[in-house]
Amino acid sequence: QVQLVESGGGLVQPGGSLRLSCAASGFVFSYYDMNWYRQGPGKERELVATIGATGDYTNYADSVKGRCTISRDNAKRTVYLEMNSLKPEDTAVYYCMTRRGTLGDHWGQGTQVTVSS
């Protein structure tokens, strides 16, 4: 059974930092790209960052470029999202996601990030 479990969210002041983690199980983690999405209050879910299966490439939404870093540790079956210079508009539930072709898309339960003073 595929499981993606996010952690690391919380309340942080503007300008602060957080590191999100997503622990994966139930599939061959090193075969698949991994993604972080977010959904803010009253907003559509948006793709934040993607990392290749071997970590060979990364892509970021313009809204987080230069402030966020996605990384992965295939030995630990974990993907990370380091977020710096956080803004109130970064407030959202952050989700880990992987697409396994015909085997379908898999999502975690999400972790809440709130940026507020």
Steps between C-alpha positions, in 0.01 A plus 500: 500500500644835393535749781631857499522664840584869526638672808670821600222752456408757760462865586787725399550875487549681170860469392540171682589155376357151507611162374230262391557126470308229322571138586402250232422129517334231293675566170850526355568857602812543289308431177270802512505877488361661813296818530390747761163669450319751716148627541440830671167613645258567216760411240550216256766240566826600334825323420783644710801288411607181322812287531612226265521139608876518552501864604645592161263785440271735690228742399328770701193718476587861432337593830761307702804507272807615693331442835438125496719196442371151430728206571477128557681219675425177317664291771256647753208503253436860591449823307549841658390856435713768661315831509664830586391864511145383555215737420138502618398395149694176552234398752353175371469129550806344338466161336752246381406323176635247255370387162558136417364493146230236459534418870348837577569813703568483872459781750588548862257636756665842503670716760382849593737793463383831645706814456383771735627746755 
